Amino acid sequence: MNLRALCEIASNCIQCPLYESRMNVVFGEGRCDADIMLIGEAPGKTEDETGKPFVGMSGKLLSEIISDAGLDRSDIYITSIVKCRPENNRKPRKLEYSKCISLYLRKQIDLINPDIIGLLGNSAIYALIGKKNIKQIHGETYEVNGRKYIALFHPAAALYSRALLPLLKEDMIILKNAI
Protein backbone atom coordinates (compact mmCIF):
# COMPACT_ATOMS: atom_id res chain seq x y z
CA MET A 1 0.00 0.00 0.00
CA ASN A 2 1.15 3.55 -0.69
CA LEU A 3 0.03 6.95 0.64
CA ARG A 4 -2.31 7.57 -2.30
CA ALA A 5 -4.16 4.30 -1.74
CA LEU A 6 -4.35 4.94 2.01
CA CYS A 7 -5.71 8.45 1.35
CA GLU A 8 -8.37 7.00 -0.93
CA ILE A 9 -9.47 4.60 1.80
CA ALA A 10 -9.53 7.43 4.36
CA SER A 11 -11.64 9.62 2.05
CA ASN A 12 -14.50 7.13 2.42
CA CYS A 13 -14.05 6.47 6.14
CA ILE A 14 -17.13 6.15 8.37
CA GLN A 15 -15.38 4.55 11.38
CA CYS A 16 -16.23 7.32 13.86
CA PRO A 17 -18.86 10.07 14.15
CA LEU A 18 -16.57 12.77 12.72
CA TYR A 19 -17.41 11.72 9.16
CA GLU A 20 -21.01 12.92 9.60
CA SER A 21 -20.14 16.62 9.51
CA ARG A 22 -16.96 16.75 7.45
CA MET A 23 -16.69 18.51 4.13
CA ASN A 24 -13.33 16.92 3.27
CA VAL A 25 -10.97 14.40 4.74
CA VAL A 26 -7.71 16.19 5.52
CA PHE A 27 -5.31 13.31 5.05
CA GLY A 28 -1.94 15.06 4.93
CA GLU A 29 0.43 16.86 2.63
CA GLY A 30 4.11 16.98 1.84
CA ARG A 31 6.98 14.79 0.73
CA CYS A 32 6.19 11.09 0.93
CA ASP A 33 9.82 10.45 1.96
CA ALA A 34 10.16 13.41 4.33
CA ASP A 35 12.81 13.42 7.05
CA ILE A 36 10.44 15.48 9.22
CA MET A 37 6.77 14.79 9.89
CA LEU A 38 4.57 17.21 11.83
CA ILE A 39 1.38 15.97 13.46
CA GLY A 40 -1.28 18.29 14.84
CA GLU A 41 -4.58 17.79 16.59
CA ALA A 42 -7.32 18.06 13.97
CA PRO A 43 -8.36 19.99 10.88
CA GLY A 44 -10.02 23.34 11.45
CA LYS A 45 -12.69 25.07 9.37
CA THR A 46 -10.35 26.21 6.57
CA GLU A 47 -8.68 22.82 6.43
CA ASP A 48 -12.06 21.08 6.23
CA GLU A 49 -13.09 23.38 3.38
CA THR A 50 -9.86 22.88 1.38
CA GLY A 51 -8.88 19.33 2.33
CA LYS A 52 -5.35 20.57 3.13
CA PRO A 53 -3.65 20.59 6.55
CA PHE A 54 -2.57 23.75 8.34
CA VAL A 55 -3.79 26.33 5.83
CA GLY A 56 -5.72 28.61 8.22
CA MET A 57 -4.24 31.13 10.65
CA SER A 58 -2.31 28.43 12.53
CA GLY A 59 -0.99 27.10 9.25
CA LYS A 60 0.27 30.49 8.15
CA LEU A 61 2.12 30.87 11.44
CA LEU A 62 3.45 27.31 11.17
CA SER A 63 4.80 28.07 7.68
CA GLU A 64 6.56 31.16 9.05
CA ILE A 65 8.10 29.19 11.93
CA ILE A 66 9.25 26.44 9.58
CA SER A 67 10.84 29.02 7.27
CA ASP A 68 12.47 30.90 10.16
CA ALA A 69 14.10 27.61 11.24
CA GLY A 70 15.69 27.33 7.79
CA LEU A 71 13.37 24.57 6.63
CA ASP A 72 11.12 24.32 3.59
CA ARG A 73 7.51 23.37 4.29
CA SER A 74 7.33 21.39 1.04
CA ASP A 75 10.06 19.06 2.39
CA ILE A 76 7.97 18.21 5.47
CA TYR A 77 4.97 15.90 5.70
CA ILE A 78 2.14 17.48 7.72
CA THR A 79 -0.97 15.77 9.06
CA SER A 80 -3.12 15.44 12.20
CA ILE A 81 -4.14 12.71 14.63
CA VAL A 82 -7.67 12.83 13.13
CA LYS A 83 -8.46 13.41 9.49
CA CYS A 84 -11.91 15.01 9.92
CA ARG A 85 -12.84 18.25 11.67
CA PRO A 86 -14.55 17.89 15.05
CA GLU A 87 -17.61 20.13 15.23
CA ASN A 88 -16.94 23.61 16.64
CA ASN A 89 -13.22 22.80 16.70
CA ARG A 90 -13.56 20.77 19.89
CA LYS A 91 -10.75 18.42 20.88
CA PRO A 92 -10.99 14.98 19.28
CA ARG A 93 -12.40 12.32 21.59
CA LYS A 94 -10.41 9.19 22.43
CA LEU A 95 -12.60 6.96 20.23
CA GLU A 96 -12.06 9.33 17.29
CA TYR A 97 -8.31 9.70 17.54
CA SER A 98 -7.77 6.05 18.47
CA LYS A 99 -9.57 4.93 15.31
CA CYS A 100 -7.78 7.41 13.08
CA ILE A 101 -4.36 6.64 14.53
CA SER A 102 -4.78 2.88 14.16
CA LEU A 103 -6.41 2.98 10.71
CA TYR A 104 -4.39 5.77 9.06
CA LEU A 105 -1.76 7.65 11.04
CA ARG A 106 0.41 4.68 12.04
CA LYS A 107 0.43 3.59 8.39
CA GLN A 108 1.30 7.12 7.24
CA ILE A 109 4.23 7.16 9.68
CA ASP A 110 5.43 3.74 8.47
CA LEU A 111 5.15 4.69 4.78
CA ILE A 112 6.89 8.06 5.17
CA ASN A 113 9.41 6.72 7.69
CA PRO A 114 10.59 10.14 8.93
CA ASP A 115 13.75 10.62 10.98
CA ILE A 116 11.79 12.68 13.52
CA ILE A 117 8.16 13.50 14.22
CA GLY A 118 7.14 16.86 15.66
CA LEU A 119 3.99 16.64 17.76
CA LEU A 120 2.09 19.94 17.71
CA GLY A 121 0.20 20.47 20.95
CA ASN A 122 -1.06 18.48 23.90
CA SER A 123 -3.61 16.36 22.01
CA ALA A 124 -1.07 14.96 19.54
CA ILE A 125 1.54 14.53 22.27
CA TYR A 126 -0.81 12.62 24.57
CA ALA A 127 -2.31 10.49 21.78
CA LEU A 128 1.05 9.36 20.42
CA ILE A 129 3.50 9.28 23.32
CA GLY A 130 1.26 9.48 26.38
CA LYS A 131 2.85 12.64 27.80
CA LYS A 132 1.03 15.68 29.14
CA ASN A 133 1.75 19.32 29.90
CA ILE A 134 3.39 20.90 26.87
CA LYS A 135 4.71 23.76 29.01
CA GLN A 136 7.01 21.35 30.82
CA ILE A 137 8.02 19.05 27.96
CA HIS A 138 8.24 21.29 24.87
CA GLY A 139 11.49 20.89 22.99
CA GLU A 140 12.10 17.47 24.56
CA THR A 141 12.77 14.45 22.36
CA TYR A 142 11.27 11.04 23.17
CA GLU A 143 11.86 7.66 21.59
CA VAL A 144 8.79 5.43 21.40
CA ASN A 145 8.70 2.13 19.48
CA GLY A 146 11.90 3.03 17.64
CA ARG A 147 10.66 6.45 16.50
CA LYS A 148 11.90 9.86 17.63
CA TYR A 149 9.26 12.41 18.63
CA ILE A 150 9.67 16.00 19.75
CA ALA A 151 7.02 17.89 21.73
CA LEU A 152 6.13 21.28 20.25
CA PHE A 153 3.58 23.93 21.07
CA HIS A 154 0.73 24.04 18.58
CA PRO A 155 0.93 27.22 16.47
CA ALA A 156 -2.59 28.15 17.65
CA ALA A 157 -1.18 28.53 21.17
CA ALA A 158 1.21 31.21 19.87
CA LEU A 159 -1.73 32.97 18.18
CA TYR A 160 -3.45 33.24 21.58
CA SER A 161 -0.29 34.02 23.52
CA ARG A 162 2.44 35.70 21.49
CA ALA A 163 4.85 35.08 24.37
CA LEU A 164 4.97 31.42 23.23
CA LEU A 165 6.18 32.30 19.72
CA PRO A 166 9.90 32.46 20.60
CA LEU A 167 9.62 29.06 22.33
CA LEU A 168 7.93 27.53 19.30
CA LYS A 169 10.64 28.95 17.04
CA GLU A 170 13.41 27.61 19.31
CA ASP A 171 11.76 24.19 19.43
CA MET A 172 11.48 24.07 15.62
CA ILE A 173 15.24 24.66 15.45
CA ILE A 174 15.75 21.82 17.94
CA LEU A 175 13.64 19.62 15.66
CA LYS A 176 15.68 20.67 12.60
CA ASN A 177 18.95 19.90 14.40
CA ALA A 178 17.69 16.46 15.47
CA ILE A 179 17.77 15.10 11.90
C-alpha positions in Angstrom: 0.0 0.0 0.0 1.2 3.6 -0.7 0.0 7.0 0.6 -2.3 7.6 -2.3 -4.2 4.3 -1.7 -4.4 4.9 2.0 -5.7 8.4 1.3 -8.4 7.0 -0.9 -9.5 4.6 1.8 -9.5 7.4 4.4 -11.6 9.6 2.1 -14.5 7.1 2.4 -14.1 6.5 6.1 -17.1 6.1 8.4 -15.4 4.6 11.4 -16.2 7.3 13.9 -18.9 10.1 14.1 -16.6 12.8 12.7 -17.4 11.7 9.2 -21.0 12.9 9.6 -20.1 16.6 9.5 -17.0 16.7 7.5 -16.7 18.5 4.1 -13.3 16.9 3.3 -11.0 14.4 4.7 -7.7 16.2 5.5 -5.3 13.3 5.1 -1.9 15.1 4.9 0.4 16.9 2.6 4.1 17.0 1.8 7.0 14.8 0.7 6.2 11.1 0.9 9.8 10.4 2.0 10.2 13.4 4.3 12.8 13.4 7.1 10.4 15.5 9.2 6.8 14.8 9.9 4.6 17.2 11.8 1.4 16.0 13.5 -1.3 18.3 14.8 -4.6 17.8 16.6 -7.3 18.1 14.0 -8.4 20.0 10.9 -10.0 23.3 11.4 -12.7 25.1 9.4 -10.4 26.2 6.6 -8.7 22.8 6.4 -12.1 21.1 6.2 -13.1 23.4 3.4 -9.9 22.9 1.4 -8.9 19.3 2.3 -5.4 20.6 3.1 -3.6 20.6 6.5 -2.6 23.8 8.3 -3.8 26.3 5.8 -5.7 28.6 8.2 -4.2 31.1 10.7 -2.3 28.4 12.5 -1.0 27.1 9.3 0.3 30.5 8.2 2.1 30.9 11.4 3.5 27.3 11.2 4.8 28.1 7.7 6.6 31.2 9.1 8.1 29.2 11.9 9.3 26.4 9.6 10.8 29.0 7.3 12.5 30.9 10.2 14.1 27.6 11.2 15.7 27.3 7.8 13.4 24.6 6.6 11.1 24.3 3.6 7.5 23.4 4.3 7.3 21.4 1.0 10.1 19.1 2.4 8.0 18.2 5.5 5.0 15.9 5.7 2.1 17.5 7.7 -1.0 15.8 9.1 -3.1 15.4 12.2 -4.1 12.7 14.6 -7.7 12.8 13.1 -8.5 13.4 9.5 -11.9 15.0 9.9 -12.8 18.3 11.7 -14.5 17.9 15.0 -17.6 20.1 15.2 -16.9 23.6 16.6 -13.2 22.8 16.7 -13.6 20.8 19.9 -10.8 18.4 20.9 -11.0 15.0 19.3 -12.4 12.3 21.6 -10.4 9.2 22.4 -12.6 7.0 20.2 -12.1 9.3 17.3 -8.3 9.7 17.5 -7.8 6.0 18.5 -9.6 4.9 15.3 -7.8 7.4 13.1 -4.4 6.6 14.5 -4.8 2.9 14.2 -6.4 3.0 10.7 -4.4 5.8 9.1 -1.8 7.7 11.0 0.4 4.7 12.0 0.4 3.6 8.4 1.3 7.1 7.2 4.2 7.2 9.7 5.4 3.7 8.5 5.1 4.7 4.8 6.9 8.1 5.2 9.4 6.7 7.7 10.6 10.1 8.9 13.7 10.6 11.0 11.8 12.7 13.5 8.2 13.5 14.2 7.1 16.9 15.7 4.0 16.6 17.8 2.1 19.9 17.7 0.2 20.5 20.9 -1.1 18.5 23.9 -3.6 16.4 22.0 -1.1 15.0 19.5 1.5 14.5 22.3 -0.8 12.6 24.6 -2.3 10.5 21.8 1.0 9.4 20.4 3.5 9.3 23.3 1.3 9.5 26.4 2.8 12.6 27.8 1.0 15.7 29.1 1.7 19.3 29.9 3.4 20.9 26.9 4.7 23.8 29.0 7.0 21.3 30.8 8.0 19.0 28.0 8.2 21.3 24.9 11.5 20.9 23.0 12.1 17.5 24.6 12.8 14.4 22.4 11.3 11.0 23.2 11.9 7.7 21.6 8.8 5.4 21.4 8.7 2.1 19.5 11.9 3.0 17.6 10.7 6.5 16.5 11.9 9.9 17.6 9.3 12.4 18.6 9.7 16.0 19.8 7.0 17.9 21.7 6.1 21.3 20.2 3.6 23.9 21.1 0.7 24.0 18.6 0.9 27.2 16.5 -2.6 28.1 17.6 -1.2 28.5 21.2 1.2 31.2 19.9 -1.7 33.0 18.2 -3.4 33.2 21.6 -0.3 34.0 23.5 2.4 35.7 21.5 4.8 35.1 24.4 5.0 31.4 23.2 6.2 32.3 19.7 9.9 32.5 20.6 9.6 29.1 22.3 7.9 27.5 19.3 10.6 28.9 17.0 13.4 27.6 19.3 11.8 24.2 19.4 11.5 24.1 15.6 15.2 24.7 15.4 15.8 21.8 17.9 13.6 19.6 15.7 15.7 20.7 12.6 18.9 19.9 14.4 17.7 16.5 15.5 17.8 15.1 11.9 
